[in-house]
Amino acid sequence: MRPLRTVAFLTTLAAGCAPDRAGSTLDYYFTYDPRSLDPALSTDVPTGEVVALLFDNLTQFDPDGRLVPGLASRWEVDSTGTRYVFHLRPGVKFHDGRPLTAAAVRASYLRALDPATKGGRGWPLYPIAGARRYAMGDATDVPGITLVDDTTIAFTLEEPLNVFPKLLAMPVAAVVPDPVPPDLDQRPVGSGPWRFVSWSHDDAILLARNADYWGTPPASDTLRIRIIPEELTQAAEYEAGRLSVVEIPFGETRRWEQLRPDELQRRPALRALYIAINTTRGPLRDPRVRRALNHAIDVPAILERVVGGRGVLAAGAIPPGLMGYDSTRQRYAHDPAAARRLLAEAGQGNGLALRLWRTQRSPYDRIAEAVQQDLAKVGVTVEIVERDASSARAAARKGETDLFLTDWYADYPDPENFNYPLFHSTNKGPGGNLAFLADPTLDSLILRARATTDPAEKERLSRTIDARVFELAPWVFLWFPTDLYAVRPDVTGWEIPAIFNGQRWLEARRTP
């Protein structure tokens, strides 16, 4: 990093693309350079965040994670739950002046699914009839995407799926011009609230306000996104007034709470931290053993000691803020006597030896050691196995781990994004179900919750699913982490987004 030279260079660029008035520039950062600025190649969070600024989707997420109209002003689904029709806003134009039509939407989706688009993640579009076969190279078209007219597009799904409109808010489903500019990945042209100005790799990305945006244009003229890998540098740049916001590392929570309490924002993350228990391995097949592990571990003490209390204790897998979360459910209390009793009932009263796998990610080392110590007190000997992230995940997906300390981030804000990949039996291993849980009752509930078109029924089913998961105890339920950011006193209109692509910096501005 060469922060001083970079700042001077970018200030010159900003002056050339927007009026240089007080409060016109906001400063954000990524910890690493985006892979690309092309929606079809969006596989990482930085790319997804920039795509949300430069491009539009048929549907979008607001900062609170609510699904809101995007390029589509409205949509409807038929009684079968398999046919969706989206109606586009009239008069929307790309940054280069070309009109945005239903044909551009279809072309964008075919491009994202095209096997020639190397390295993309087209899975949010796979529910569309024929999309998966097209992506695999086994078909030449996607019959499930049809044009009704210039401003109306219809989708036929392989099966009912009520989260489909949320999948269309994912970065890969952003709409690009057709034909696509040859250098779209480096000089993107979208229809979003911000226009691309420049990208100095590993230094910064500069965006300018799109005054012709179909919605309300951003309140600020310029958004500068710097690449700052080091946490200490991030904090120093924020304290010097050169960053508008900064995320607080877990280990720094208490210090920032003492030094700058009035600048802090909190939001429970749509993320679960847990220990996957392989329900197919030896004694771990018995739910009593799995419940015993939960009772043996003093999760509140670990949460307070290791991450400064930054989390909501878990009594299930659905985080706060999502349909199905039950704040009244009693979590597994720290009760070593109950743990010993359950182990004895399961025939494991004479001791049990397990291996707990973890990655090298901080603070997993301290969490694993605390778990090891607590389990030792009830006669469970734990060997900690430390591996790099890819090796540890590979072992867990192959079913080679007894216990695996990990987390799950929501791709989109819906309980289905936790229930289906993490607990449906068809997703054992590589699909996300690292507990290898297979429960017919749970499978049936999950499929019903995915298919229903009745929001009240989905709410009821989601809560029932989470209660069933808690009862089966395929995890050691730890906590749902809390995001913590500092926001400069002169910055207004910015809040922590519930989902990674939900903050488009539309209302953020600096005040004199």
C-alpha positions as CSV (number, residue, x, y, z in Angstrom):
1,M,0.0,0.0,0.0
2,R,1.1,3.6,-0.8
3,P,-1.8,5.4,0.9
4,L,-0.5,9.0,0.7
5,R,0.4,8.8,-3.0
6,T,-2.9,7.1,-3.8
7,V,-5.0,9.7,-2.0
8,A,-3.3,12.5,-3.9
9,F,-3.8,10.8,-7.2
10,L,-7.4,10.0,-6.6
11,T,-8.2,13.5,-5.4
12,T,-7.1,14.8,-8.8
13,L,-9.4,12.2,-10.5
14,A,-12.3,13.2,-8.4
15,A,-11.9,16.9,-9.2
16,G,-12.1,16.0,-12.9
17,C,-15.3,14.0,-12.7
18,A,-17.4,15.9,-10.2
19,P,-17.7,19.4,-8.6
20,D,-15.0,19.7,-5.9
21,R,-17.3,21.0,-3.2
22,A,-17.2,20.3,0.5
23,G,-18.8,17.1,1.4
24,S,-18.9,15.7,-2.1
25,T,-16.7,12.7,-1.6
26,L,-17.3,9.6,0.5
27,D,-14.5,7.1,1.3
28,Y,-14.9,3.4,1.7
29,Y,-12.5,0.5,1.5
30,F,-12.1,-3.2,0.7
31,T,-9.5,-5.5,2.2
32,Y,-8.5,-6.8,-1.2
33,D,-9.0,-6.0,-4.9
34,P,-12.3,-7.2,-6.5
35,R,-11.8,-10.1,-8.8
36,S,-13.7,-8.3,-11.5
37,L,-16.3,-5.6,-12.0
38,D,-18.4,-7.9,-14.3
39,P,-21.6,-9.2,-12.7
40,A,-21.3,-12.5,-14.5
41,L,-17.9,-13.1,-12.8
42,S,-19.1,-12.1,-9.3
43,T,-17.8,-14.7,-6.9
44,D,-16.5,-12.5,-4.1
45,V,-18.0,-9.9,-1.7
46,P,-16.0,-6.9,-3.1
47,T,-17.1,-7.6,-6.6
48,G,-20.7,-8.1,-5.4
49,E,-20.6,-4.8,-3.5
50,V,-19.3,-2.8,-6.6
51,V,-21.8,-4.5,-8.9
52,A,-24.7,-3.3,-6.6
53,L,-23.4,0.3,-7.1
54,L,-22.9,0.3,-10.9
55,F,-25.6,-2.0,-12.0
56,D,-29.3,-2.7,-11.4
57,N,-31.3,-5.9,-10.9
58,L,-34.9,-6.7,-11.4
59,T,-35.2,-6.8,-7.7
60,Q,-32.9,-5.3,-5.0
61,F,-32.2,-5.4,-1.3
62,D,-32.4,-2.3,0.9
63,P,-30.0,-1.8,3.8
64,D,-32.4,-3.6,6.1
65,G,-32.4,-6.7,3.8
66,R,-35.9,-6.1,2.5
67,L,-36.6,-7.1,-1.1
68,V,-37.7,-4.0,-3.0
69,P,-38.5,-3.3,-6.7
70,G,-35.5,-2.6,-8.9
71,L,-35.6,-2.5,-12.7
72,A,-38.9,-4.3,-12.3
73,S,-41.6,-2.0,-10.8
74,R,-43.8,-5.0,-10.0
75,W,-44.1,-8.7,-10.5
76,E,-46.6,-11.5,-10.0
77,V,-46.4,-15.3,-9.5
78,D,-49.1,-17.7,-10.6
79,S,-51.0,-20.2,-8.3
80,T,-48.5,-23.0,-9.1
81,G,-45.6,-20.9,-7.8
82,T,-43.6,-21.8,-11.0
83,R,-44.3,-18.8,-13.3
84,Y,-43.2,-15.3,-12.5
85,V,-43.8,-12.2,-14.7
86,F,-41.7,-9.1,-14.2
87,H,-42.7,-5.6,-15.5
88,L,-39.8,-3.3,-16.2
89,R,-39.8,0.5,-15.5
90,P,-40.1,2.5,-18.7
91,G,-37.3,4.8,-19.9
92,V,-34.3,3.3,-18.0
93,K,-31.0,3.8,-19.7
94,F,-27.5,2.4,-19.3
95,H,-24.7,4.8,-18.6
96,D,-23.8,4.9,-22.3
97,G,-27.3,6.0,-23.2
98,R,-28.6,2.7,-24.5
99,P,-32.2,1.8,-23.5
100,L,-32.7,-1.0,-21.0
101,T,-35.2,-3.6,-22.4
102,A,-36.5,-7.0,-21.5
103,A,-34.3,-8.4,-24.2
104,A,-31.2,-7.0,-22.4
105,V,-32.4,-8.8,-19.2
106,R,-32.7,-12.1,-21.1
107,A,-29.3,-11.6,-22.8
108,S,-27.7,-10.8,-19.4
109,Y,-29.0,-14.1,-17.9
110,L,-27.9,-16.2,-20.9
111,R,-24.5,-14.6,-20.7
112,A,-24.2,-15.3,-17.0
113,L,-25.2,-19.0,-17.6
114,D,-23.0,-19.5,-20.7
115,P,-20.4,-22.1,-20.1
116,A,-18.0,-19.8,-22.0
117,T,-18.3,-17.3,-19.1
118,K,-15.4,-18.8,-17.1
119,G,-15.5,-18.8,-13.4
120,G,-18.9,-17.3,-12.8
121,R,-21.5,-18.5,-10.3
122,G,-24.8,-18.8,-12.2
123,W,-26.5,-20.9,-9.5
124,P,-29.1,-18.2,-8.6
125,L,-30.5,-18.6,-12.1
126,Y,-30.6,-22.4,-12.0
127,P,-34.2,-22.7,-10.8
128,I,-35.3,-21.4,-14.3
129,A,-36.4,-24.2,-16.5
130,G,-33.5,-25.3,-18.7
131,A,-31.0,-23.0,-17.1
132,R,-28.8,-25.7,-15.5
133,R,-28.7,-27.7,-18.7
134,Y,-27.7,-24.6,-20.6
135,A,-24.9,-23.9,-18.0
136,M,-23.7,-27.4,-18.3
137,G,-23.4,-27.1,-22.1
138,D,-26.2,-29.6,-22.7
139,A,-28.6,-27.2,-24.3
140,T,-28.5,-24.2,-26.7
141,D,-31.2,-22.1,-25.1
142,V,-33.1,-21.6,-21.8
143,P,-36.8,-22.1,-22.6
144,G,-37.8,-20.9,-19.1
145,I,-36.9,-17.3,-20.0
146,T,-39.5,-15.7,-22.4
147,L,-40.1,-12.1,-23.6
148,V,-43.7,-10.9,-23.4
149,D,-42.9,-7.5,-24.8
150,D,-40.1,-4.8,-24.6
151,T,-40.9,-4.2,-20.9
152,T,-42.1,-7.5,-19.7
153,I,-40.2,-10.8,-19.1
154,A,-41.5,-14.1,-17.8
155,F,-39.7,-17.0,-16.1
156,T,-40.9,-20.6,-15.7
157,L,-39.3,-22.5,-12.9
158,E,-38.4,-26.2,-12.7
159,E,-40.4,-26.3,-9.4
160,P,-42.1,-23.9,-7.0
161,L,-39.6,-21.7,-5.3
162,N,-40.7,-18.7,-3.3
163,V,-37.2,-17.2,-2.9
164,F,-36.8,-16.8,-6.7
165,P,-37.3,-13.0,-6.6
166,K,-34.6,-12.7,-4.0
167,L,-32.2,-14.8,-6.2
168,L,-32.7,-12.2,-8.9
169,A,-31.2,-9.6,-6.6
170,M,-27.9,-11.5,-6.5
171,P,-24.9,-9.8,-8.3
172,V,-24.8,-12.4,-11.1
173,A,-28.4,-11.4,-12.1
174,A,-27.5,-7.7,-12.6
175,V,-28.4,-6.5,-16.1
176,V,-25.7,-5.4,-18.5
177,P,-25.9,-3.9,-22.0
178,D,-26.3,-6.0,-25.1
179,P,-24.0,-6.3,-26.9
180,V,-21.6,-6.2,-24.0
181,P,-18.6,-3.8,-24.2
182,P,-15.4,-5.8,-24.7
183,D,-13.8,-4.5,-21.5
184,L,-16.8,-4.7,-19.2
185,D,-14.9,-6.4,-16.4
186,Q,-12.4,-3.4,-16.3
187,R,-14.6,-0.5,-17.4
188,P,-18.2,-1.5,-16.4
189,V,-21.2,0.1,-18.0
190,G,-24.4,-0.4,-16.0
191,S,-27.6,1.5,-15.2
192,G,-27.0,1.9,-11.5
193,P,-26.8,5.0,-9.2
194,W,-23.0,5.3,-9.6
195,R,-20.9,5.5,-12.8
196,F,-17.5,4.0,-13.2
197,V,-14.6,6.5,-13.4
198,S,-11.4,4.6,-12.8
199,W,-9.8,1.5,-11.2
200,S,-6.2,1.6,-10.0
201,H,-5.7,-2.1,-9.2
202,D,-4.7,-2.7,-5.5
203,D,-5.1,1.0,-4.9
204,A,-8.7,2.3,-5.4
205,I,-11.9,2.4,-7.4
206,L,-13.5,5.7,-8.1
207,L,-17.2,6.1,-8.9
208,A,-19.2,9.2,-9.7
209,R,-22.8,10.1,-9.1
210,N,-25.2,9.1,-11.9
211,A,-27.3,12.3,-12.1
212,D,-29.6,10.6,-14.7
213,Y,-30.4,7.6,-12.4
214,W,-34.0,6.4,-12.8
215,G,-34.4,6.5,-9.0
216,T,-33.2,9.1,-6.6
217,P,-29.5,9.8,-7.5
218,P,-26.9,9.6,-4.7
219,A,-26.7,12.5,-2.3
220,S,-22.9,12.7,-2.8
221,D,-20.8,13.3,-5.9
222,T,-18.1,10.8,-5.6
223,L,-17.5,7.4,-3.9
224,R,-13.9,6.4,-3.5
225,I,-13.2,2.7,-2.5
226,R,-9.6,2.1,-1.4
227,I,-7.9,-1.2,-1.1
228,I,-6.5,-1.4,2.5
229,P,-5.6,-5.0,3.6
230,E,-4.3,-4.2,7.1
231,E,-6.7,-3.6,10.0
232,L,-4.3,-1.2,11.7
233,T,-4.1,0.9,8.6
234,Q,-7.8,0.9,8.2
235,A,-8.2,2.2,11.7
236,A,-5.5,4.9,11.3
237,E,-7.0,6.1,8.0
238,Y,-10.4,6.4,9.7
239,E,-9.1,8.2,12.7
240,A,-7.3,10.6,10.3
241,G,-10.6,11.4,8.6
242,R,-9.7,9.6,5.4
243,L,-12.3,6.9,5.6
244,S,-16.0,7.5,6.1
245,V,-16.7,4.2,7.9
246,V,-14.6,1.4,9.2
247,E,-15.4,-2.1,10.5
248,I,-14.2,-2.8,14.0
249,P,-12.2,-6.1,14.4
250,F,-13.6,-8.4,17.1
251,G,-10.5,-8.1,19.2
252,E,-10.8,-4.3,19.2
253,T,-14.4,-4.1,20.3
254,R,-13.9,-3.0,23.9
255,R,-11.3,-0.3,23.0
256,W,-13.6,1.3,20.4
257,E,-16.5,1.1,22.8
258,Q,-14.5,3.1,25.3
259,L,-12.9,5.6,22.9
260,R,-15.6,6.4,20.3
261,P,-18.9,5.1,21.6
262,D,-21.0,7.8,19.9
263,E,-19.6,6.8,16.4
264,L,-20.5,3.1,16.6
265,Q,-23.3,1.3,14.7
266,R,-24.3,-2.3,15.5
267,R,-26.4,-4.8,13.5
268,P,-26.8,-8.6,14.1
269,A,-25.2,-10.2,11.1
270,L,-27.1,-12.8,8.9
271,R,-24.4,-15.2,9.9
272,A,-24.2,-18.2,12.2
273,L,-21.0,-19.3,14.0
274,Y,-21.3,-23.0,15.0
275,I,-19.5,-26.3,15.4
276,A,-20.8,-28.9,12.9
277,I,-21.2,-32.3,14.5
278,N,-20.9,-35.1,12.0
279,T,-24.1,-37.1,12.8
280,T,-22.8,-40.2,11.0
281,R,-19.7,-40.8,13.0
282,G,-19.8,-43.3,15.9
283,P,-21.3,-42.0,19.1
284,L,-22.2,-38.7,17.4
285,R,-25.1,-40.5,15.7
286,D,-26.9,-40.3,19.1
287,P,-28.8,-37.0,19.6
288,R,-28.2,-37.4,23.4
289,V,-24.4,-37.1,22.8
290,R,-24.9,-34.1,20.6
291,R,-27.1,-32.4,23.2
292,A,-24.5,-33.3,25.8
293,L,-21.8,-31.4,23.9
294,N,-24.0,-28.3,23.8
295,H,-24.7,-28.5,27.5
296,A,-21.0,-29.0,28.3
297,I,-19.7,-25.8,26.6
298,D,-20.0,-22.4,28.4
299,V,-20.9,-20.5,25.3
300,P,-21.8,-17.2,27.0
301,A,-18.4,-17.1,28.7
302,I,-16.6,-17.8,25.4
303,L,-18.6,-15.1,23.6
304,E,-17.7,-12.5,26.3
305,R,-14.1,-13.5,26.7
306,V,-13.1,-14.1,23.1
307,V,-15.1,-11.5,21.1
308,G,-16.1,-9.0,23.7
309,G,-19.7,-10.1,23.7
310,R,-20.3,-9.2,20.0
311,G,-23.0,-11.7,19.2
312,V,-26.4,-13.0,19.9
313,L,-26.4,-16.4,21.7
314,A,-27.9,-19.1,19.4
315,A,-30.8,-21.4,20.1
316,G,-31.2,-22.5,16.5
317,A,-29.7,-21.8,13.1
318,I,-31.8,-18.9,11.9
319,P,-30.3,-15.6,12.8
320,P,-32.2,-12.6,14.2
321,G,-33.8,-10.5,11.6
322,L,-35.0,-13.4,9.5
323,M,-38.4,-15.0,9.3
324,G,-38.5,-18.1,11.6
325,Y,-36.1,-16.7,14.3
326,D,-37.5,-17.4,17.7
327,S,-36.2,-15.1,20.4
328,T,-38.2,-17.0,23.1
329,R,-36.6,-20.4,22.6
330,Q,-34.4,-21.4,25.5
331,R,-30.9,-22.3,24.4
332,Y,-28.9,-25.3,25.7
333,A,-27.8,-24.0,29.2
334,H,-24.3,-24.5,30.4
335,D,-24.9,-27.6,32.6
336,P,-22.0,-30.0,33.0
337,A,-24.2,-32.3,35.2
338,A,-26.8,-32.6,32.4
339,A,-24.0,-33.2,29.9
340,R,-22.6,-36.1,32.0
341,R,-26.1,-37.6,32.5
342,L,-26.8,-37.5,28.8
343,L,-23.5,-39.1,28.0
344,A,-24.1,-41.9,30.5
345,E,-27.6,-42.5,29.1
346,A,-26.0,-42.9,25.6
347,G,-23.4,-45.3,26.9
348,Q,-20.5,-42.9,26.8
349,G,-20.1,-42.3,30.5
350,N,-16.6,-43.7,30.6
351,G,-15.2,-41.1,28.2
352,L,-15.2,-40.0,24.6
353,A,-12.5,-38.9,22.3
354,L,-13.2,-36.5,19.4
355,R,-11.2,-34.4,17.0
356,L,-12.2,-30.7,16.5
357,W,-11.1,-29.3,13.2
358,R,-10.6,-25.6,12.7
359,T,-9.0,-23.2,10.2
360,Q,-6.3,-20.7,11.0
361,R,-8.8,-17.9,11.0
362,S,-8.8,-15.6,14.1
363,P,-10.3,-16.0,16.7
364,Y,-11.0,-19.7,16.0
365,D,-7.9,-20.7,17.9
366,R,-9.2,-19.2,21.2
367,I,-12.7,-20.6,20.6
368,A,-11.4,-24.1,19.9
369,E,-9.2,-24.1,23.0
370,A,-12.1,-22.9,25.2
371,V,-14.3,-25.7,23.8
372,Q,-11.6,-28.2,24.4
373,Q,-11.3,-27.2,28.1
374,D,-15.0,-27.3,28.7
375,L,-15.5,-30.7,27.1
376,A,-12.6,-32.1,29.1
377,K,-14.6,-31.3,32.3
378,V,-17.3,-33.8,31.3
379,G,-15.0,-36.6,30.1
380,V,-14.8,-35.7,26.4
381,T,-11.2,-35.5,25.2
382,V,-10.8,-33.2,22.2
383,E,-7.8,-33.1,19.8
384,I,-7.7,-29.8,17.9
385,V,-6.8,-30.2,14.3
386,E,-5.6,-27.0,12.6
387,R,-5.5,-26.7,8.8
388,D,-5.6,-24.1,6.2
389,A,-9.2,-23.1,5.2
390,S,-9.4,-25.1,1.9
391,S,-8.0,-28.3,3.5
392,A,-10.3,-28.0,6.6
393,R,-13.4,-27.4,4.4
394,A,-12.4,-30.3,2.1
395,A,-12.1,-32.7,5.1
396,A,-15.5,-31.5,6.5
397,R,-17.2,-31.9,3.1
398,K,-15.9,-35.5,2.8
399,G,-17.2,-36.4,6.2
400,E,-13.8,-36.9,7.7
401,T,-14.3,-34.5,10.7
402,D,-16.0,-35.3,14.1
403,L,-16.4,-31.6,14.8
404,F,-15.8,-28.6,12.6
405,L,-15.7,-25.0,13.8
406,T,-17.0,-22.8,11.0
407,D,-19.6,-20.2,10.1
408,W,-22.2,-19.6,7.4
409,Y,-23.0,-16.2,5.8
410,A,-26.3,-15.6,4.1
411,D,-26.1,-15.2,0.3
412,Y,-29.6,-13.7,0.5
413,P,-31.8,-12.7,3.4
414,D,-34.2,-15.6,3.8
415,P,-34.4,-18.6,6.2
416,E,-34.3,-20.9,3.2
417,N,-30.7,-19.9,2.7
418,F,-29.9,-21.5,6.1
419,N,-32.4,-24.4,6.2
420,Y,-32.0,-25.9,2.8
421,P,-28.2,-26.0,2.2
422,L,-27.3,-26.6,5.8
423,F,-29.8,-29.3,6.8
424,H,-31.6,-30.9,3.8
425,S,-30.2,-34.4,3.2
426,T,-29.6,-33.8,-0.5
427,N,-27.0,-31.2,0.5
428,K,-24.8,-33.4,2.7
429,G,-21.1,-32.5,2.5
430,P,-20.3,-30.3,-0.5
431,G,-23.9,-28.8,-0.5
432,G,-23.4,-27.2,2.9
433,N,-24.8,-29.8,5.3
434,L,-21.5,-30.5,7.1
435,A,-23.4,-32.3,9.9
436,F,-24.5,-34.9,7.3
437,L,-27.9,-34.7,8.9
438,A,-30.6,-36.8,7.2
439,D,-34.1,-36.5,8.8
440,P,-37.1,-37.2,6.7
441,T,-39.4,-35.0,8.8
442,L,-37.0,-32.1,8.4
443,D,-36.6,-32.7,4.7
444,S,-40.4,-32.6,4.2
445,L,-40.7,-29.4,6.2
446,I,-37.9,-27.7,4.3
447,L,-39.4,-28.5,0.9
448,R,-42.8,-27.3,1.9
449,A,-41.3,-24.0,3.2
450,R,-39.6,-23.5,-0.2
451,A,-42.7,-24.1,-2.2
452,T,-45.5,-22.3,-0.4
453,T,-46.8,-19.0,-1.8
454,D,-48.3,-18.1,1.5
455,P,-46.0,-15.9,3.6
456,A,-47.8,-16.8,6.9
457,E,-47.3,-20.5,6.2
458,K,-43.7,-20.0,5.3
459,E,-43.2,-18.2,8.6
460,R,-44.8,-21.0,10.6
461,L,-42.9,-23.7,8.7
462,S,-39.6,-21.8,9.1
463,R,-40.0,-21.6,12.9
464,T,-41.0,-25.3,13.0
465,I,-37.9,-26.2,11.0
466,D,-35.6,-24.3,13.3
467,A,-37.2,-25.9,16.4
468,R,-36.6,-29.4,14.8
469,V,-33.0,-28.5,14.0
470,F,-32.4,-27.4,17.6
471,E,-34.0,-30.6,18.9
472,L,-31.8,-32.8,16.7
473,A,-28.6,-30.8,17.7
474,P,-26.5,-31.4,14.6
475,W,-24.5,-28.4,15.7
476,V,-23.0,-27.0,18.8
477,F,-25.0,-23.7,18.6
478,L,-22.6,-20.8,19.4
479,W,-23.8,-17.4,18.4
480,F,-24.8,-15.0,15.6
481,P,-22.0,-12.4,15.3
482,T,-22.8,-8.7,15.5
483,D,-21.4,-6.4,12.9
484,L,-19.8,-3.3,14.4
485,Y,-18.8,-0.2,12.4
486,A,-17.6,3.3,13.3
487,V,-19.1,6.1,11.2
488,R,-17.4,9.5,11.0
489,P,-19.4,12.2,12.9
490,D,-19.7,14.3,9.7
491,V,-21.2,11.3,7.7
492,T,-25.0,10.9,7.7
493,G,-27.4,8.6,5.8
494,W,-25.2,5.4,6.0
495,E,-26.1,2.3,7.9
496,I,-24.7,-1.2,8.1
497,P,-26.4,-3.3,5.5
498,A,-28.1,-6.5,6.6
499,I,-26.8,-8.2,3.4
500,F,-23.6,-7.5,1.6
501,N,-25.1,-5.9,-1.5
502,G,-27.8,-3.9,0.3
503,Q,-25.9,-0.7,0.9
504,R,-25.8,1.4,-2.3
505,W,-24.6,4.7,-0.6
506,L,-27.6,6.6,-1.9
507,E,-28.4,8.7,1.1
508,A,-24.9,8.9,2.6
509,R,-23.3,12.3,2.6
510,R,-20.8,14.4,4.5
511,T,-22.0,17.5,6.4
512,P,-19.9,20.6,6.8
